[in-house]
Amino acid sequence: MTGPSTCPDCGGAGQVRRVRQSILGQMVTAGPCGRCNGFGSIIDRPCSTCAGEGRRLDDCAYTVDVPAGVDTGATLRLPGRGAVGPRNGSTGDLYVHIRVAPDSRFDRRDNNLIHDLPIAFTQAVLGAQIVLETLDGDEVVPVEPGTTTGDVIRFRGKGVPHLQGRGRGDLLVRLVIATPDDLDDEQRTLLEKFAALRGEHIDPPEQGLMSKLRGAFK
């Protein structure tokens, strides 16, 4: 293994001049030296590890400070954490591209967070106070009597912080009435009585089919 020596082709300039004949006469052009690749020096017996580059690939671990409010598509620049230039060249920068993983509880819209909160039919009719876990701890969601699916309750300042700015977005809680599909006989009877008291006509599919069959044979 030897150290670098002056390139004999370019004399250390890193460039060579070439003369071409044309119809206009001689043309002189300059370009990178093909022997030393523009470095001006060569290594007759380069290092077996780096092949004379003075660098090698290696795994590095860095701690990245991610600012609050960052979103998918953002790029963070880490100066001096990139690849090292050949033959003691300067070190480049490392660019980190951000991709925010989806969350099972919240959908993000800009700096607002949206959460679909299932509520029972009785809670929608009678009203309720439901505890919801948010990014800042528990919040009480006030469900007003007569709530319908799609009603939205806004918690101001409980969303995502504004990137490089003041304040935060909002948390939007969208109420969704969950229809039970596992009623027992007693619960079904109570609901039928409730419908009768309100004068609401119900005709379950099984009963409707039997009524039609009985009517067909009369």
C-alpha positions as CSV (number, residue, x, y, z in Angstrom):
1,M,0.0,0.0,0.0
2,T,1.4,3.4,-1.0
3,G,0.3,7.0,-0.6
4,P,-0.8,9.4,-3.3
5,S,1.7,10.7,-5.9
6,T,1.4,13.3,-8.6
7,C,-0.4,12.1,-11.6
8,P,2.1,11.9,-14.5
9,D,-0.5,12.5,-17.2
10,C,-1.8,15.9,-15.9
11,G,1.1,16.9,-13.7
12,G,-1.2,17.3,-10.7
13,A,-3.6,19.7,-12.4
14,G,-6.5,17.2,-12.6
15,Q,-7.2,18.3,-16.1
16,V,-5.6,17.5,-19.5
17,R,-5.8,19.6,-22.7
18,R,-6.7,18.0,-25.9
19,V,-6.1,19.4,-29.4
20,R,-8.4,18.6,-32.3
21,Q,-8.3,19.5,-35.9
22,S,-11.4,21.0,-37.4
23,I,-12.4,22.9,-40.5
24,L,-11.8,26.1,-38.5
25,G,-8.4,25.0,-37.4
26,Q,-7.1,23.6,-34.2
27,M,-9.4,23.4,-31.2
28,V,-8.1,23.0,-27.7
29,T,-10.4,21.6,-25.0
30,A,-9.8,20.8,-21.4
31,G,-11.4,18.0,-19.4
32,P,-10.8,15.8,-16.4
33,C,-7.8,13.6,-16.5
34,G,-8.8,10.0,-17.2
35,R,-6.0,8.5,-15.2
36,C,-6.5,10.3,-11.9
37,N,-10.2,11.1,-12.4
38,G,-9.5,14.8,-11.8
39,F,-7.9,14.4,-8.4
40,G,-4.4,15.3,-9.7
41,S,-2.8,12.3,-7.9
42,I,-2.8,8.5,-8.2
43,I,-2.2,5.7,-5.8
44,D,-0.1,2.9,-7.3
45,R,-1.0,0.3,-4.6
46,P,-4.3,1.4,-3.0
47,C,-5.7,0.2,0.3
48,S,-7.6,-3.0,-0.1
49,T,-10.4,-1.8,2.2
50,C,-11.2,1.5,0.6
51,A,-9.6,1.0,-2.8
52,G,-7.8,4.4,-2.4
53,E,-11.0,6.3,-1.8
54,G,-10.2,7.0,1.8
55,R,-13.8,6.1,2.8
56,R,-16.0,3.0,3.2
57,L,-19.6,2.1,3.7
58,D,-20.7,1.7,7.3
59,D,-23.9,1.6,9.4
60,C,-24.5,4.6,11.6
61,A,-27.2,5.5,14.1
62,Y,-28.3,9.1,14.5
63,T,-30.9,10.6,16.8
64,V,-33.3,12.8,14.8
65,D,-35.2,15.6,16.5
66,V,-38.6,15.5,14.9
67,P,-40.5,18.8,15.4
68,A,-44.0,18.8,16.7
69,G,-46.6,19.1,13.9
70,V,-44.5,17.4,11.2
71,D,-46.5,15.6,8.5
72,T,-45.8,13.0,5.8
73,G,-43.7,14.4,3.0
74,A,-41.6,16.7,5.2
75,T,-37.8,16.5,4.9
76,L,-35.3,17.1,7.7
77,R,-31.7,18.0,6.9
78,L,-28.9,16.8,9.1
79,P,-25.8,18.8,8.2
80,G,-22.5,16.9,8.0
81,R,-24.2,13.5,8.5
82,G,-24.1,12.4,4.9
83,A,-21.5,10.5,2.8
84,V,-17.8,11.5,3.0
85,G,-16.3,12.7,-0.3
86,P,-13.5,10.6,-1.8
87,R,-9.9,11.3,-0.8
88,N,-10.6,13.4,2.2
89,G,-13.4,15.2,0.5
90,S,-16.0,17.2,2.4
91,T,-18.9,15.4,4.2
92,G,-22.4,15.8,2.7
93,D,-25.7,16.1,4.4
94,L,-28.3,13.5,5.4
95,Y,-31.9,14.2,4.3
96,V,-34.6,12.3,6.3
97,H,-37.9,12.0,4.6
98,I,-40.8,11.8,7.0
99,R,-43.7,9.3,6.7
100,V,-46.3,9.5,9.6
101,A,-47.7,6.1,10.5
102,P,-51.5,5.9,10.6
103,D,-53.2,5.8,13.9
104,S,-56.1,3.5,14.7
105,R,-57.9,6.2,16.7
106,F,-57.5,9.4,14.8
107,D,-57.6,10.6,11.2
108,R,-55.5,13.7,10.5
109,R,-56.8,16.6,8.3
110,D,-54.1,19.2,8.2
111,N,-53.7,20.1,11.9
112,N,-57.1,18.8,12.9
113,L,-57.7,15.3,14.3
114,I,-61.0,13.4,13.6
115,H,-62.2,10.6,15.8
116,D,-65.4,8.5,15.2
117,L,-67.0,7.8,18.5
118,P,-69.6,4.9,18.6
119,I,-72.4,5.6,21.0
120,A,-75.4,3.5,22.0
121,F,-78.9,4.2,20.8
122,T,-80.0,5.0,24.4
123,Q,-77.1,7.4,24.8
124,A,-78.1,9.2,21.7
125,V,-81.7,9.5,22.8
126,L,-81.2,10.3,26.5
127,G,-77.8,11.9,26.4
128,A,-74.6,10.8,28.1
129,Q,-71.1,11.9,29.3
130,I,-68.5,9.7,27.6
131,V,-64.8,9.7,28.6
132,L,-62.5,9.8,25.5
133,E,-58.7,9.3,25.7
134,T,-57.0,12.1,23.6
135,L,-53.4,13.1,23.0
136,D,-53.6,15.3,26.2
137,G,-55.3,12.8,28.5
138,D,-59.0,12.1,29.1
139,E,-61.7,14.4,27.9
140,V,-65.4,14.2,28.6
141,V,-67.6,14.2,25.5
142,P,-71.0,15.6,26.2
143,V,-73.6,13.8,24.2
144,E,-76.8,15.8,24.0
145,P,-80.2,14.2,24.1
146,G,-81.5,13.7,20.5
147,T,-78.0,13.3,19.0
148,T,-77.9,11.8,15.5
149,T,-75.2,10.1,13.6
150,G,-72.8,12.6,12.1
151,D,-73.1,15.2,14.8
152,V,-69.6,16.7,15.6
153,I,-68.3,18.0,18.9
154,R,-65.2,20.2,18.6
155,F,-62.4,20.4,21.2
156,R,-60.4,23.5,20.3
157,G,-56.7,23.3,20.6
158,K,-56.6,19.5,21.1
159,G,-55.3,18.7,17.7
160,V,-51.8,18.7,16.1
161,P,-49.4,21.6,16.8
162,H,-48.8,24.0,13.9
163,L,-45.4,23.4,12.5
164,Q,-43.1,26.3,13.2
165,G,-46.0,28.4,14.5
166,R,-48.2,29.0,17.4
167,G,-51.3,27.1,18.5
168,R,-52.8,23.8,17.6
169,G,-55.5,22.4,15.5
170,D,-58.8,21.0,16.8
171,L,-60.0,17.6,17.8
172,L,-63.3,16.8,16.0
173,V,-65.3,14.0,17.6
174,R,-67.8,12.6,15.1
175,L,-70.7,10.7,16.8
176,V,-71.8,7.4,15.3
177,I,-74.9,5.6,16.6
178,A,-74.2,1.9,16.9
179,T,-77.2,-0.3,16.2
180,P,-77.3,-3.4,18.4
181,D,-77.6,-6.7,16.5
182,D,-77.6,-9.1,19.5
183,L,-80.9,-8.3,21.3
184,D,-82.4,-10.9,23.6
185,D,-86.2,-11.5,23.8
186,E,-86.7,-9.2,26.7
187,Q,-84.9,-6.3,25.0
188,R,-86.7,-6.9,21.8
189,T,-90.0,-6.8,23.6
190,L,-89.2,-3.6,25.3
191,L,-88.3,-1.9,22.0
192,E,-91.5,-3.2,20.4
193,K,-93.4,-1.6,23.3
194,F,-91.5,1.6,22.9
195,A,-92.3,1.7,19.2
196,A,-96.0,1.1,19.9
197,L,-96.1,3.9,22.4
198,R,-94.7,6.2,19.8
199,G,-97.1,5.0,17.2
200,E,-94.3,3.7,15.0
201,H,-95.1,0.8,12.7
202,I,-92.6,-2.1,12.7
203,D,-92.7,-5.2,10.6
204,P,-89.7,-7.5,11.3
205,P,-88.7,-9.5,8.2
206,E,-89.8,-12.9,9.6
207,Q,-93.2,-11.7,10.7
208,G,-93.7,-9.9,7.4
209,L,-93.0,-13.0,5.4
210,M,-95.3,-15.2,7.5
211,S,-98.1,-12.6,7.2
212,K,-97.7,-12.6,3.4
213,L,-97.8,-16.4,3.3
214,R,-101.0,-16.5,5.5
215,G,-102.6,-13.9,3.3
216,A,-101.8,-16.0,0.1
217,F,-103.7,-19.0,1.4
218,K,-106.9,-17.2,2.6
